[in-house]
Amino acid sequence: MLTATYSLVALSVEQKKARCNLSALQQNIKSSAKNPKDTDPVSLESAVDKLSRFDQYCHERKVEVYVIPAIRKATREADSLLAELESLSLRGLNILRSMRDGLRQAFEQGAVKVEELCRSMELYCNNLFQRLIKEEELFQIAQRVISIEEWFAIAASFLSHDAENDRRRRYAHIGPSRPPV
């Protein structure tokens, strides 16, 4: 039971971090959208890049990598919710693709296209907020259907995952290791 509690706390922390980061991105986008005529291409391109990196981060979270597969294995009760999450993910990817495609056009065609791009970024953020809310529902199902043994395996994976991420952050500045000569 303790491992399930640890896992759920870790998931909750990860969700809170995702929400906070998404809120910060959304505020940045809103400030860019206030004056589309004054928005420079570099800041808009940077915002789209940040959203793309955030989307990648979301797909590498523990809920995606460990919990969803465990739920799929444990029950079919969550199939409709998982399908909804998948649909929201696909919608988000489509919005991102559209933003990347529309980035160049936004500045070639003027303020109206910049406003359109900003609305797309806002749409992406709202879509992702919906996904995070649906994931909360998934956690409730996970508590009921995942066995103690599986929670133990998930907790062990979380610890391993965190250790690997810490190692990567610690040594990121060093670059690739070279074999001794």
C-alpha positions as CSV (number, residue, x, y, z in Angstrom):
1,M,0.0,0.0,0.0
2,L,2.9,2.3,0.7
3,T,4.2,1.9,-2.8
4,A,0.8,2.8,-4.3
5,T,0.8,6.0,-2.1
6,Y,4.3,6.9,-3.2
7,S,3.4,6.4,-6.8
8,L,0.2,8.5,-6.5
9,V,2.1,11.3,-4.8
10,A,4.8,11.2,-7.5
11,L,2.0,11.4,-10.2
12,S,0.3,14.2,-8.3
13,V,3.6,16.2,-8.2
14,E,4.2,15.6,-11.8
15,Q,0.7,16.8,-12.7
16,K,1.1,19.9,-10.6
17,K,4.4,20.6,-12.3
18,A,2.8,20.1,-15.8
19,R,-0.1,22.5,-14.9
20,C,2.3,25.2,-13.5
21,N,4.5,25.0,-16.6
22,L,1.5,25.0,-18.9
23,S,0.0,28.1,-17.1
24,A,3.3,29.9,-17.5
25,L,3.4,29.1,-21.2
26,Q,-0.2,30.2,-21.6
27,Q,0.6,33.6,-19.9
28,N,3.5,34.1,-22.2
29,I,1.3,33.4,-25.2
30,K,-1.4,35.8,-23.9
31,S,1.1,38.6,-23.5
32,S,2.3,38.0,-27.1
33,A,-1.2,38.0,-28.4
34,K,-2.1,41.4,-26.9
35,N,-0.5,43.3,-29.7
36,P,-0.1,41.1,-32.7
37,K,1.4,43.9,-34.8
38,D,4.2,44.3,-32.3
39,T,4.9,40.6,-31.9
40,D,8.2,39.7,-33.5
41,P,8.8,36.4,-35.4
42,V,11.5,35.2,-33.0
43,S,9.3,35.3,-29.9
44,L,6.4,33.6,-31.7
45,E,8.7,30.9,-33.1
46,S,10.1,30.5,-29.6
47,A,6.6,30.1,-28.1
48,V,5.8,27.4,-30.7
49,D,9.1,25.6,-29.9
50,K,8.3,25.7,-26.2
51,L,4.9,24.2,-26.8
52,S,6.5,21.5,-28.9
53,R,9.0,20.7,-26.2
54,F,6.3,20.7,-23.6
55,D,4.2,18.3,-25.7
56,Q,7.2,16.0,-25.9
57,Y,7.7,16.3,-22.1
58,C,4.0,15.4,-21.5
59,H,4.4,12.2,-23.5
60,E,7.4,11.2,-21.4
61,R,5.7,11.7,-18.1
62,K,5.2,8.7,-15.7
63,V,1.5,8.6,-16.3
64,E,2.1,8.0,-20.0
65,V,5.0,5.6,-19.7
66,Y,4.0,3.5,-16.7
67,V,0.5,4.1,-15.5
68,I,-1.5,4.0,-18.7
69,P,0.1,0.7,-19.8
70,A,-0.6,-0.8,-16.3
71,I,-4.3,0.3,-16.5
72,R,-4.7,-1.2,-20.0
73,K,-3.3,-4.4,-18.7
74,A,-5.5,-4.5,-15.6
75,T,-8.9,-3.5,-16.9
76,R,-11.1,-2.5,-19.8
77,E,-13.1,-0.2,-17.5
78,A,-10.9,2.7,-18.6
79,D,-11.0,2.1,-22.3
80,S,-13.3,5.0,-23.1
81,L,-11.3,7.4,-20.9
82,L,-8.1,6.2,-22.5
83,A,-9.6,6.7,-25.9
84,E,-10.6,10.2,-24.9
85,L,-7.0,10.9,-23.7
86,E,-5.6,9.6,-27.0
87,S,-8.0,11.8,-28.9
88,L,-6.9,14.9,-27.0
89,S,-3.3,14.0,-27.6
90,L,-3.9,13.6,-31.3
91,R,-5.8,16.9,-31.4
92,G,-2.9,18.6,-29.6
93,L,-0.4,17.1,-32.1
94,N,-2.5,18.3,-35.0
95,I,-2.7,21.8,-33.5
96,L,1.1,21.9,-33.1
97,R,1.6,20.8,-36.7
98,S,-0.8,23.5,-37.9
99,M,1.1,26.1,-35.8
100,R,4.5,25.1,-37.2
101,D,3.1,25.2,-40.7
102,G,1.4,28.5,-40.1
103,L,4.4,30.2,-38.4
104,R,6.0,31.5,-41.6
105,Q,2.7,32.5,-43.1
106,A,1.8,34.5,-40.0
107,F,4.5,37.1,-40.7
108,E,4.2,37.0,-44.5
109,Q,0.4,37.7,-44.3
110,G,0.3,40.1,-41.4
111,A,-1.4,40.7,-38.1
112,V,-4.5,38.6,-38.9
113,K,-2.4,35.5,-39.3
114,V,-0.4,36.3,-36.2
115,E,-3.7,36.5,-34.3
116,E,-4.8,33.2,-35.8
117,L,-1.5,31.6,-34.7
118,C,-1.9,33.0,-31.1
119,R,-5.5,31.6,-31.0
120,S,-4.1,28.2,-32.1
121,M,-1.5,28.3,-29.3
122,E,-4.3,29.2,-26.8
123,L,-6.4,26.3,-28.2
124,Y,-3.4,23.9,-27.7
125,C,-3.1,25.0,-24.1
126,N,-6.8,24.6,-23.4
127,N,-6.7,21.1,-25.1
128,L,-3.8,20.1,-22.9
129,F,-5.5,21.4,-19.7
130,Q,-8.5,19.2,-20.7
131,R,-6.1,16.2,-21.0
132,L,-4.6,16.9,-17.5
133,I,-8.1,17.0,-16.0
134,K,-9.0,13.7,-17.7
135,E,-5.8,12.2,-16.3
136,E,-7.0,13.0,-12.8
137,E,-10.0,10.7,-13.5
138,L,-7.6,8.1,-14.7
139,F,-5.7,8.2,-11.3
140,Q,-9.0,7.3,-9.5
141,I,-9.4,4.3,-11.7
142,A,-5.8,3.3,-11.3
143,Q,-6.1,3.3,-7.5
144,R,-8.9,0.7,-7.8
145,V,-7.7,-1.6,-10.5
146,I,-3.9,-1.8,-10.3
147,S,-2.7,-4.6,-7.9
148,I,-0.3,-4.0,-5.0
149,E,2.4,-6.0,-6.9
150,E,2.0,-3.8,-10.0
151,W,2.1,-0.6,-7.8
152,F,5.4,-1.9,-6.4
153,A,6.8,-2.4,-9.9
154,I,5.5,1.0,-11.0
155,A,7.1,2.6,-7.9
156,A,10.4,0.9,-8.7
157,S,10.2,2.2,-12.3
158,F,9.5,5.7,-11.0
159,L,12.6,5.6,-8.8
160,S,14.7,4.3,-11.7
161,H,13.2,6.9,-14.0
162,D,14.0,9.7,-11.6
163,A,17.5,8.5,-11.0
164,E,18.1,8.4,-14.8
165,N,16.7,11.9,-15.2
166,D,18.9,13.2,-12.4
167,R,22.0,11.6,-13.9
168,R,21.2,13.2,-17.3
169,R,20.7,16.6,-15.8
170,R,23.9,16.3,-13.7
171,Y,26.1,15.3,-16.7
172,A,24.3,17.2,-19.5
173,H,26.9,20.0,-19.5
174,I,29.7,17.5,-20.0
175,G,28.6,16.2,-23.4
176,P,29.0,12.7,-24.7
177,S,31.6,10.6,-23.0
178,R,34.7,9.7,-25.0
179,P,36.6,6.4,-24.6
180,P,40.1,6.8,-23.2
181,V,42.9,7.0,-25.8
